[in-house]
Amino acid sequence: MPGYMLLDYYMGYGNAMYRAEKYQEAIPLLEKAVNLSKVRGDMETENHNNRLLLDSYHRTDRMKAAKELLPRYNMIIDSVIHGKSIRESIASHIRYETEKVEQENSLLTAGIALRNSVIRTYTIGTIASILFILLLATWFWNRHRSLKLHHQLDEKELEITSIRLDKKEKELKRILESRHELHEHNQELLRQLAEIQTSNQSGSELNKLMETLSPTMLTPKEEAEFRVAFSGIYSTALIRLRDVCPNITKNEELLCMLILLNQSTEEIARILGIASASVTRIRYRLRPKLNIPEKASLDAEIKRIMKE
């Protein structure tokens, strides 16, 4: 039977005898267990069996054997206690080192986590800043493009409006020039008429000359064309004039329109085919209608009303 099995046998059987208070039977079993423990160098097992053996010696009055066993028992106890103390010290040191390592690992883990958090925060902040800059740049680019397109459209509209205004101004100028040409033609015919009357020429020639005289007033068609061209340039002028004077006549409107176009009294008379005195009378009637003081300039006040 192997040694460890014998040790277990003697120790177990000896312990059983000891618990049964059969100390005489327990002593040889415990002595063999102590000897086998010595051989194996198992001081803790030997100490356990020595304690039972020493108590059995006392109970059986074998004081000499107890006295011989006591030094060994004390030595083993000291060794066991010292070893236990060393083991506890080592275990404590190991626990301390383990805790220290764990703390260091915790600190290192926390540091790594903090660094990762900082890096993540900076990364997110950088990405957010880049996206914000890109969005801002895109917004500015789109705004610049939109403003540029609006500017181009405004320029195009201004160009188109300018062309339309030029066209309407030319139309007004054409109408006014045609009235001037008509007036000059009639003046020449009147001069020839005066010469015929002076020279007492035949009545047939006089009648033929009278037939060539053209009407000097604006025809309804010419007046309509003139008003359309004028409204294209001064779209709200007549509306303002009628707001100030709701009962204004068409001839008075024509007079105000020609004044706004910087036409003099003589030019207005030629255009409308009436005498300058008739123009003066119309101007005189307009002053109270428009509530214009006598000392104020009629032309300036009419322009102010129609351009406000």
C-alpha positions in Angstrom: 0.0 0.0 0.0 1.5 3.4 -1.0 2.6 5.8 1.8 -0.1 8.3 1.4 -2.8 5.7 1.6 -1.2 4.3 4.8 -1.1 7.8 6.2 -4.7 8.3 5.5 -5.6 4.9 7.0 -3.7 5.4 10.2 -4.7 9.0 10.6 -8.3 8.3 9.9 -8.5 5.2 12.1 -6.5 7.0 14.8 -8.8 10.0 14.7 -11.8 7.7 15.0 -10.4 5.9 18.1 -9.6 9.3 19.6 -13.1 10.6 19.1 -14.4 7.4 20.6 -12.1 8.1 23.6 -10.3 4.9 23.1 -7.0 6.5 23.7 -4.9 3.4 24.2 -6.0 2.1 20.7 -5.6 5.5 19.2 -2.0 6.1 20.4 -0.2 3.5 18.1 -2.3 4.5 15.2 -1.5 8.2 15.7 2.2 7.5 16.3 2.4 5.7 12.9 0.5 8.6 11.3 3.0 11.1 12.8 6.0 9.1 11.5 4.5 8.9 8.0 3.8 12.7 8.1 7.5 13.2 9.0 8.6 11.1 6.1 6.3 13.1 3.7 7.3 16.4 5.3 3.7 17.3 5.8 4.1 19.4 9.0 0.4 20.5 9.1 -0.7 16.8 9.1 2.0 16.0 11.6 1.0 18.9 13.8 -2.7 17.7 13.7 -1.7 14.2 14.7 0.8 15.4 17.4 -2.0 17.4 19.0 -4.2 14.3 19.2 -1.3 12.1 20.3 -0.2 14.6 23.0 -3.7 14.7 24.4 -3.9 10.9 24.4 -0.6 10.7 26.3 -2.0 13.0 29.0 -5.2 11.1 29.3 -3.3 7.8 29.6 -0.8 9.3 32.1 2.1 8.7 29.8 3.8 11.9 30.8 7.3 10.9 29.7 6.1 10.3 26.2 4.2 13.5 26.3 7.3 15.3 27.5 9.4 13.9 24.7 6.7 14.9 22.1 6.1 18.4 23.4 9.3 20.1 22.0 8.6 18.6 18.6 5.0 19.7 18.9 6.0 23.3 19.8 8.5 23.4 17.1 6.0 22.3 14.5 3.5 24.8 15.8 6.0 27.6 15.5 7.0 26.4 12.0 3.3 26.2 11.0 2.5 29.6 12.5 5.6 31.1 10.9 4.8 29.5 7.6 1.3 30.6 7.9 2.4 34.1 8.7 4.8 34.0 5.8 2.0 32.7 3.6 -0.4 35.4 4.9 2.3 38.0 4.3 2.9 36.7 0.9 -0.8 36.5 0.3 -1.2 40.1 1.6 1.6 41.2 -0.6 0.1 39.4 -3.5 -3.3 41.0 -2.8 -1.6 44.4 -2.4 0.3 44.0 -5.7 -2.8 42.7 -7.3 -4.9 45.6 -6.1 -2.1 47.9 -7.1 -2.0 46.4 -10.6 -5.8 46.5 -10.7 -5.7 50.2 -9.7 -3.0 50.9 -12.3 -5.0 49.0 -14.8 -8.1 51.0 -13.8 -6.2 54.2 -14.1 -4.8 53.2 -17.4 -8.2 52.1 -18.6 -9.7 55.4 -17.4 -6.9 57.3 -19.1 -7.4 55.4 -22.3 -11.1 55.9 -22.1 -10.6 59.6 -21.4 -8.1 59.9 -24.3 -10.5 58.1 -26.6 -13.3 60.3 -25.4 -11.2 63.4 -26.1 -10.1 62.1 -29.4 -13.8 61.2 -30.3 -14.9 64.6 -29.1 -12.2 66.4 -31.2 -13.0 64.2 -34.1 -16.7 64.8 -33.9 -16.0 68.6 -33.4 -13.7 68.6 -36.4 -16.2 66.7 -38.6 -19.0 69.0 -37.4 -16.8 72.1 -38.1 -15.9 70.8 -41.6 -19.6 70.1 -42.3 -20.6 73.5 -41.0 -17.9 75.2 -43.1 -19.0 73.2 -46.2 -22.7 74.0 -45.5 -21.8 77.7 -45.0 -19.6 77.7 -48.2 -22.5 76.0 -50.1 -25.0 78.5 -48.7 -22.7 81.5 -49.7 -22.1 80.0 -53.1 -25.8 79.4 -53.7 -26.6 82.9 -52.4 -23.9 84.5 -54.6 -25.2 82.5 -57.5 -28.8 83.5 -56.7 -27.8 87.2 -56.3 -25.8 87.0 -59.5 -28.8 85.5 -61.4 -31.2 88.1 -59.8 -28.7 90.8 -60.8 -28.6 89.5 -64.3 -32.4 89.3 -64.4 -32.6 92.8 -63.1 -30.2 94.0 -65.7 -32.1 92.2 -68.4 -35.4 93.6 -67.1 -33.8 97.1 -66.9 -32.5 96.6 -70.5 -35.9 95.5 -71.7 -37.6 98.3 -69.8 -35.1 100.8 -71.2 -35.8 99.5 -74.7 -39.5 99.8 -74.2 -39.2 103.3 -72.7 -37.0 104.3 -75.6 -39.5 102.9 -78.0 -42.4 104.8 -76.3 -40.3 108.0 -76.1 -39.6 107.7 -79.8 -43.4 107.2 -80.3 -44.2 110.3 -78.3 -41.5 112.2 -80.1 -42.9 111.0 -83.5 -46.4 112.1 -82.5 -45.2 115.5 -81.3 -42.9 116.0 -84.4 -45.8 115.1 -86.7 -47.9 117.8 -85.0 -45.1 120.3 -85.4 -44.7 119.3 -89.1 -48.4 119.6 -89.6 -48.4 123.0 -88.0 -45.6 124.2 -90.2 -47.4 122.8 -93.3 -50.5 124.6 -92.3 -48.6 127.8 -91.7 -47.1 127.6 -95.1 -50.5 127.0 -96.7 -51.9 130.0 -94.8 -49.0 132.1 -96.0 -49.8 131.1 -99.6 -53.4 131.8 -98.9 -52.5 135.3 -97.8 -50.5 135.8 -101.0 -53.4 134.6 -103.1 -55.8 137.0 -101.3 -53.3 139.9 -101.8 -52.8 139.1 -105.5 -56.5 138.7 -106.0 -56.1 135.3 -107.7 -59.1 133.3 -108.8 -61.4 131.7 -106.4 -60.8 128.2 -107.8 -57.2 128.3 -106.8 -58.2 129.6 -103.4 -60.6 126.8 -102.9 -58.0 124.2 -104.0 -55.5 125.6 -101.5 -58.1 125.5 -98.6 -58.7 121.8 -99.4 -55.0 121.0 -98.6 -55.3 122.4 -95.1 -55.1 119.4 -92.7 -56.9 119.4 -89.3 -54.5 120.6 -86.6 -56.2 118.8 -83.7 -54.9 115.4 -82.7 -57.1 112.7 -84.3 -58.8 110.2 -81.9 -56.4 107.5 -83.2 -53.3 109.7 -82.6 -54.6 110.8 -79.2 -55.1 107.1 -78.2 -51.5 106.3 -79.5 -50.2 109.3 -77.6 -51.9 108.3 -74.3 -50.7 104.6 -74.6 -47.1 105.8 -75.2 -47.3 108.3 -72.4 -48.7 105.7 -69.9 -45.9 103.3 -70.8 -43.4 105.9 -69.5 -45.4 107.6 -66.8 -47.7 104.7 -65.6 -49.2 106.5 -62.6 -49.1 110.1 -63.7 -52.7 110.4 -64.9 -54.0 108.4 -61.9 -52.3 110.9 -59.5 -53.7 113.8 -61.6 -57.2 112.4 -61.4 -56.9 111.8 -57.7 -56.2 115.5 -57.2 -58.8 116.7 -59.7 -61.5 114.1 -60.5 -63.4 116.4 -62.9 -60.4 117.2 -65.1 -61.2 117.2 -68.9 -59.4 115.3 -71.6 -58.0 118.5 -73.1 -56.8 119.6 -69.6 -55.2 116.1 -69.3 -53.4 116.5 -72.6 -52.2 119.9 -71.5 -50.8 118.5 -68.3 -49.2 115.5 -70.2 -47.5 118.0 -72.6 -46.3 120.1 -69.6 -44.8 117.0 -68.1 -43.0 116.4 -71.4 -41.5 119.9 -71.1 -43.4 121.4 -73.9 -43.8 125.2 -74.0 -47.1 127.1 -74.5 -46.3 127.7 -78.2 -45.4 124.1 -78.7 -48.6 122.9 -77.0 -50.6 125.3 -79.1 -49.0 123.9 -82.3 -49.5 120.3 -81.2 -53.2 120.8 -80.2 -53.8 123.1 -83.2 -55.2 125.9 -81.1 -54.1 129.5 -80.4 -51.6 130.3 -77.6 -54.3 132.3 -76.0 -56.5 129.2 -75.8 -53.6 127.3 -74.1 -53.3 130.2 -71.7 -57.0 130.0 -70.9 -56.8 126.3 -70.2 -53.8 126.9 -67.9 -55.8 129.5 -66.1 -58.8 127.2 -65.5 -56.4 124.4 -64.3 -54.9 126.4 -61.5 -58.0 126.5 -59.2 -58.9 122.9 -60.1 -55.5 121.7 -58.9 -55.5 124.2 -55.9 -52.3 125.8 -57.1 -51.6 129.3 -55.6 -51.3 132.2 -58.1 -47.6 132.8 -57.1 -46.6 129.2 -57.6 -45.3 127.9 -60.9 -48.1 126.0 -62.7 -45.7 123.8 -64.7 -43.6 122.9 -61.6 -46.8 122.0 -59.5 -48.2 119.9 -62.3 -45.0 118.0 -62.6 -44.8 117.5 -58.8 -48.4 116.2 -58.7 -47.9 113.8 -61.6 -44.5 112.5 -60.4 -45.2 112.1 -56.6 
